Amino acid sequence: MKNIPYELIARYLAGECSDDEIQQVLEWSRQHPDLMDEFVSMWQQIPSDEFSPDVEQALQEVNQRIDTTTTKKKPKLFYMLAGSVAAAALIFILVNIIGSLPQSTTDGLKNDTGSLLALATGLNETTECELSDGSKVWLNQSSAIRYPETFSGNTREIYLEGEAFFDIAPDAKKPFIIHANNTQTRVVGTSFGIRAVAESNEVIVTVSTGIINFSTEGKSDHVELRQGEQGICKPEEQKLEKSTNPDPNYLAWKTKVMVFKQSTLAEVARVIEDVYHTPVTVDSAIADLEITSTFDQLSLDEVTQIIGLTLGVNIESGEKGININRSKE
């Protein structure tokens, strides 16, 4: 299955892309001309009044708390369905267009279960769903999964574009398989995260609990990953790597819990961008300042205020994001 930047293509077709984004879409279309032609052709066949989405917006209120010691509380889970209804509608249409493309175009996107359902998120959106077997999936922004309404046959198979966290219901007789960017993650019952975004040339699988087998599609070679381990695959190179997970914040986008231990301000800014979907720039003169703290489901304003007070830096918020620079004395 090809890497498909759903949200970007949707905005391109709707005429909402910037000049830089247009160039990104054109580059992608040069690499996948047949698929882009199908998108454009079917898009033009959709009447403007055919799709009327009803996107529920919900944000569960949580008790916000910060723990500046090394003790980390069990995170509370929440999700949101928010952002642009129009963007959500566009992505929904694109993902479902995939389901109606010829078999040769979708690179085996269907299995013996027949037609697949689709779930997609837009920019700045996250969501969760429960599959028919009781397995749960959390989708990060600009991501999509396709899955059968019910699992039949000897396996449970789904397809992922983007980033997601999985909590798989155990079934020793029916392994669960996730296809993502020419890789295959095979499990019986465990929890783990997969990152397979279109902008990256690698797929990363990080295991929270249990054991999984990680491989490239069509290859017998695989790596076995256990709790706390990470597998990295570069599909173009057909290369698999295994290591200890170096990032305590790989699930921060889902849990909204950020853990920093002597982390530089530059590293902190990267995590904040991932969690709150807000651009953060840091003055190079203070980028190496270090902070040790745990932020447990705090608002963005609370996080930046604490960083400002702790490190004695100036925080400026605006329409273009957050700028962190030297304190003005």
Backbone hydrogen bonds, N-H to C=O, Kabsch-Sander energy under -0.5 kcal/mol:
donor,donor_aa,acceptor,acceptor_aa,energy
4,I,2,K,-0.6
6,Y,4,I,-2.1
9,I,5,P,-2.6
10,A,6,Y,-2.7
11,R,7,E,-2.0
12,Y,8,L,-1.9
13,L,9,I,-2.6
14,A,10,A,-1.5
15,G,12,Y,-1.3
16,E,11,R,-3.5
17,C,11,R,-0.5
22,I,18,S,-2.3
23,Q,19,D,-1.8
24,Q,20,D,-1.7
25,V,21,E,-2.3
26,L,22,I,-2.5
27,E,23,Q,-2.2
28,W,24,Q,-2.3
29,S,25,V,-2.8
30,R,26,L,-1.7
31,Q,27,E,-1.2
32,H,28,W,-1.7
36,M,32,H,-2.2
37,D,33,P,-2.5
38,E,34,D,-1.8
39,F,35,L,-2.1
40,V,36,M,-2.6
41,S,37,D,-2.6
42,M,38,E,-2.5
43,W,39,F,-2.4
44,Q,40,V,-2.0
45,Q,41,S,-0.6
45,Q,42,M,-0.5
46,I,43,W,-1.4
50,E,47,P,-1.7
51,F,47,P,-0.5
52,S,50,E,-0.6
55,V,53,P,-0.6
56,E,54,D,-0.8
58,A,56,E,-0.6
58,A,81,L,-0.7
60,Q,79,Y,-0.7
64,Q,62,V,-0.6
65,R,296,D,-2.1
67,D,294,T,-1.8
68,T,66,I,-0.5
73,K,71,T,-0.5
78,F,254,K,-0.7
81,L,58,A,-1.0
82,A,80,M,-0.6
88,A,84,S,-2.1
89,A,85,V,-2.3
90,L,86,A,-2.5
91,I,87,A,-2.4
92,F,88,A,-2.4
93,I,89,A,-2.2
94,L,90,L,-2.3
95,V,91,I,-2.9
96,N,92,F,-2.0
97,I,93,I,-1.9
98,I,94,L,-1.6
99,G,95,V,-0.9
100,S,96,N,-0.6
100,S,97,I,-1.4
101,L,97,I,-0.5
101,L,98,I,-1.2
105,T,102,P,-0.8
106,T,102,P,-1.6
108,G,103,Q,-1.1
111,N,114,G,-0.5
114,G,111,N,-1.8
117,L,147,Y,-3.6
119,L,145,I,-2.2
121,T,143,S,-2.6
125,E,122,G,-1.6
126,T,80,M,-1.0
127,T,139,L,-1.7
129,C,137,V,-2.4
131,L,135,S,-3.1
134,G,131,L,-2.0
136,K,167,D,-2.5
137,V,129,C,-2.7
138,W,165,F,-2.7
139,L,127,T,-3.2
139,L,137,V,-0.5
140,N,163,E,-2.6
142,S,122,G,-1.6
143,S,140,N,-0.6
144,A,161,E,-3.0
145,I,119,L,-2.4
146,R,159,Y,-1.9
147,Y,117,L,-1.8
155,T,152,S,-0.5
156,R,175,P,-2.8
157,E,155,T,-0.5
158,I,177,I,-2.2
159,Y,146,R,-2.2
160,L,179,H,-2.8
161,E,144,A,-2.8
162,G,196,A,-2.1
164,A,194,I,-2.4
165,F,138,W,-2.3
166,F,192,F,-3.4
167,D,136,K,-2.6
168,I,190,T,-3.1
171,D,188,V,-0.7
174,K,171,D,-1.7
176,F,187,V,-3.4
177,I,156,R,-3.4
178,I,185,T,-2.4
179,H,158,I,-2.4
179,H,177,I,-0.5
180,A,178,I,-0.5
180,A,183,T,-1.9
183,T,180,A,-0.8
184,Q,215,S,-3.4
185,T,178,I,-2.2
186,R,184,Q,-0.5
186,R,213,N,-2.9
187,V,176,F,-2.8
191,S,209,T,-1.3
192,F,166,F,-2.0
193,G,206,T,-2.9
194,I,164,A,-2.9
195,R,204,I,-2.7
196,A,162,G,-3.3
196,A,194,I,-0.5
200,S,197,V,-1.4
203,V,233,C,-2.9
204,I,195,R,-2.3
205,V,231,G,-2.8
206,T,193,G,-2.5
207,V,229,E,-2.4
208,S,191,S,-2.3
209,T,191,S,-2.0
212,I,225,L,-2.3
213,N,186,R,-2.4
214,F,223,V,-2.6
215,S,184,Q,-2.4
216,T,221,D,-0.5
217,E,182,N,-2.2
219,K,216,T,-1.8
223,V,214,F,-2.4
225,L,212,I,-2.7
225,L,223,V,-0.5
227,Q,210,G,-0.5
228,G,207,V,-2.5
229,E,226,R,-2.4
230,Q,243,S,-3.3
231,G,205,V,-3.0
232,I,241,E,-2.4
233,C,203,V,-2.5
234,K,239,K,-1.7
237,E,234,K,-1.6
238,Q,234,K,-1.1
239,K,234,K,-1.1
241,E,232,I,-2.5
243,S,230,Q,-2.4
245,N,228,G,-2.8
250,Y,247,D,-1.2
252,A,249,N,-1.4
254,K,251,L,-1.5
255,T,251,L,-2.5
256,K,252,A,-2.5
258,M,256,K,-0.5
258,M,295,F,-2.5
260,F,258,M,-0.5
260,F,293,S,-3.1
263,S,291,I,-2.2
265,L,289,L,-1.8
266,A,287,A,-2.0
268,V,264,T,-2.3
269,A,265,L,-2.4
270,R,266,A,-1.6
271,V,267,E,-1.8
272,I,268,V,-2.4
273,E,269,A,-2.2
274,D,270,R,-1.8
275,V,271,V,-2.5
276,Y,272,I,-2.9
277,H,273,E,-1.4
281,T,322,I,-2.7
283,D,324,I,-2.8
286,I,283,D,-2.1
287,A,283,D,-0.6
289,L,286,I,-1.7
291,I,263,S,-2.2
293,S,260,F,-1.9
294,T,67,D,-1.0
295,F,258,M,-2.9
296,D,65,R,-1.0
296,D,294,T,-0.7
297,Q,256,K,-2.4
297,Q,295,F,-0.9
303,V,299,S,-2.2
304,T,300,L,-2.5
305,Q,301,D,-2.2
306,I,302,E,-2.1
307,I,303,V,-2.2
308,G,304,T,-2.5
309,L,305,Q,-2.3
310,T,306,I,-2.7
311,L,307,I,-2.6
312,G,308,G,-1.2
313,V,308,G,-1.1
314,N,325,N,-2.9
316,E,314,N,-0.5
316,E,323,N,-2.7
318,G,321,G,-2.5
321,G,318,G,-1.4
322,I,279,P,-2.9
323,N,316,E,-3.1
324,I,281,T,-2.8
325,N,314,N,-2.3
325,N,323,N,-0.5
327,S,312,G,-0.6
329,E,327,S,-0.8
